[in-house]
Amino acid sequence: MLSARRAALAGLARAGGGAPGPGLGRDPGRACSARLLLPSGSAAGPDPPGWREAVTAAVSTLQAGGLVAVPTDTVYGVACLAQDSGAVRSIYSLKGRNGRKPLAICLGDVDRLYRYCHVNVPDELLRDLLPGPVTLVLQRSEELNKDLNPFTSLVGVRIPNHPFVLEVARACSGPLALTSANVSCQASTLTVSEFQDLWPQLSLIIDGGPIGDVQSPECRLGSTVVDLSVSGRFTIIRPGCALTSTVEVLRQKYGLVPESA
């Protein structure tokens, strides 16, 4: 974790902005994370000042085994390298998460999904839903870290429709493990200040500003989680924020049959 924190601080210095976040734990000697304010704009056009440095800092921190808080298209998340067993254990510790509650993986594009999952739906279906606020549950392949969700043959896949997360995921050689930035069983977060209790255990925080309407409970629903591991059928595991549009694609366009969760 120390090397990850050094990488984050080095990236922060290169970005020429921001400052280490305040230590929020009761122990004044406890290490605190670095916080980067993500510039407005999109990676699709000319890079806004600081964008490239923020991406570099996040990738360097992840590669060093750190935990990085990132904005997504739904809520704030915490990411690490899915193939790094130590980092995966750190995420469970951070969240106080039940060890049998699985983590999703995050990828930068649909093409990479085939390496880590066995797919039994049309490629067009994947591309109709991804990138987007949907988690697709599929059969995992042998390429995925065996220490990630070893209790199940399935894995949830996220490709968030957020330019920063997509660029970071594309820059990493393997998938990210991604979970919401909150203590397990607590509400999802839409601003970095809402998960301040986690700051001291994070290596880097990417502050992309508020995600959606912070006063709206609907904005905290997270992604719609749907199991597509059985051919011809789908199961809604979590309704999330994109239920209606997701079911419409699955039933009307591809003729999949719904099952109860």
Solvent accessible surface area in square Angstrom, and as a share of the most:
residue,aa,sasa,rsa
1,M,98,0.44
2,L,109,0.54
3,S,66,0.43
4,A,0,0.00
5,R,25,0.09
6,R,158,0.58
7,A,22,0.17
8,A,0,0.00
9,L,71,0.35
10,A,46,0.36
11,G,0,0.00
12,L,13,0.06
13,A,79,0.61
14,R,125,0.45
15,A,25,0.19
16,G,71,0.68
17,G,38,0.36
18,G,57,0.55
19,A,60,0.46
20,P,77,0.48
21,G,5,0.05
22,P,80,0.50
23,G,54,0.51
24,L,64,0.32
25,G,27,0.26
26,R,242,0.88
27,D,86,0.45
28,P,137,0.86
29,G,69,0.66
30,R,108,0.39
31,A,51,0.40
32,C,40,0.24
33,S,1,0.01
34,A,0,0.00
35,R,78,0.28
36,L,6,0.03
37,L,129,0.64
38,L,20,0.10
39,P,30,0.19
40,S,101,0.65
41,G,54,0.52
42,S,50,0.32
43,A,30,0.23
44,A,102,0.79
45,G,37,0.36
46,P,132,0.83
47,D,64,0.33
48,P,23,0.14
49,P,127,0.80
50,G,23,0.22
51,W,2,0.01
52,R,108,0.39
53,E,58,0.26
54,A,2,0.02
55,V,7,0.04
56,T,53,0.31
57,A,0,0.00
58,A,0,0.00
59,V,17,0.09
60,S,34,0.22
61,T,0,0.00
62,L,1,0.01
63,Q,111,0.49
64,A,37,0.29
65,G,19,0.18
66,G,0,0.00
67,L,2,0.01
68,V,0,0.00
69,A,0,0.00
70,V,5,0.03
71,P,1,0.01
72,T,5,0.03
73,D,41,0.21
74,T,11,0.07
75,V,12,0.07
76,Y,0,0.00
77,G,3,0.02
78,V,0,0.00
79,A,1,0.01
80,C,0,0.00
81,L,35,0.18
82,A,0,0.00
83,Q,77,0.34
84,D,45,0.24
85,S,27,0.18
86,G,30,0.29
87,A,3,0.02
88,V,5,0.03
89,R,159,0.58
90,S,34,0.22
91,I,0,0.00
92,Y,34,0.13
93,S,84,0.54
94,L,8,0.04
95,K,2,0.01
96,G,61,0.59
97,R,36,0.13
98,N,100,0.51
99,G,52,0.50
100,R,165,0.60
101,K,91,0.38
102,P,66,0.41
103,L,3,0.01
104,A,21,0.16
105,I,0,0.00
106,C,0,0.00
107,L,4,0.02
108,G,0,0.00
109,D,44,0.23
110,V,6,0.03
111,D,92,0.48
112,R,76,0.28
113,L,0,0.00
114,Y,97,0.37
115,R,136,0.49
116,Y,7,0.03
117,C,3,0.02
118,H,95,0.43
119,V,38,0.22
120,N,63,0.32
121,V,18,0.10
122,P,63,0.40
123,D,49,0.25
124,E,109,0.49
125,L,0,0.00
126,L,0,0.00
127,R,114,0.42
128,D,63,0.33
129,L,13,0.06
130,L,4,0.02
131,P,62,0.39
132,G,4,0.04
133,P,44,0.28
134,V,4,0.02
135,T,9,0.05
136,L,0,0.00
137,V,13,0.08
138,L,0,0.00
139,Q,66,0.29
140,R,34,0.12
141,S,12,0.08
142,E,133,0.60
143,E,87,0.39
144,L,3,0.02
145,N,20,0.10
146,K,151,0.64
147,D,81,0.42
148,L,0,0.00
149,N,1,0.01
150,P,95,0.60
151,F,55,0.23
152,T,41,0.24
153,S,66,0.43
154,L,46,0.23
155,V,3,0.02
156,G,12,0.12
157,V,0,0.00
158,R,13,0.05
159,I,0,0.00
160,P,0,0.00
161,N,96,0.49
162,H,33,0.15
163,P,50,0.32
164,F,0,0.00
165,V,3,0.01
166,L,14,0.07
167,E,27,0.12
168,V,3,0.01
169,A,3,0.02
170,R,116,0.42
171,A,53,0.41
172,C,3,0.01
173,S,110,0.71
174,G,16,0.15
175,P,1,0.01
176,L,3,0.01
177,A,0,0.00
178,L,14,0.07
179,T,14,0.08
180,S,34,0.22
181,A,0,0.00
182,N,12,0.06
183,V,52,0.30
184,S,20,0.13
185,C,135,0.81
186,Q,117,0.52
187,A,71,0.55
188,S,23,0.15
189,T,6,0.04
190,L,0,0.00
191,T,26,0.15
192,V,5,0.03
193,S,59,0.38
194,E,75,0.33
195,F,6,0.03
196,Q,69,0.31
197,D,118,0.61
198,L,5,0.03
199,W,5,0.02
200,P,7,0.05
201,Q,59,0.26
202,L,0,0.00
203,S,0,0.00
204,L,0,0.00
205,I,0,0.00
206,I,0,0.00
207,D,10,0.05
208,G,34,0.33
209,G,20,0.19
210,P,96,0.60
211,I,24,0.12
212,G,56,0.54
213,D,77,0.40
214,V,49,0.28
215,Q,152,0.68
216,S,22,0.14
217,P,98,0.61
218,E,110,0.49
219,C,43,0.26
220,R,57,0.21
221,L,86,0.43
222,G,6,0.06
223,S,5,0.03
224,T,0,0.00
225,V,20,0.11
226,V,0,0.00
227,D,26,0.13
228,L,0,0.00
229,S,17,0.11
230,V,84,0.48
231,S,77,0.50
232,G,41,0.39
233,R,100,0.37
234,F,3,0.01
235,T,25,0.14
236,I,32,0.16
237,I,91,0.46
238,R,105,0.38
239,P,76,0.48
240,G,12,0.12
241,C,63,0.38
242,A,13,0.10
243,L,64,0.32
244,T,110,0.64
245,S,65,0.42
246,T,1,0.01
247,V,36,0.20
248,E,91,0.41
249,V,31,0.18
250,L,0,0.00
251,R,125,0.46
252,Q,144,0.64
253,K,129,0.55
254,Y,48,0.18
255,G,54,0.52
256,L,16,0.08
257,V,75,0.43
258,P,54,0.34
259,E,75,0.34
260,S,110,0.71
261,A,102,0.79
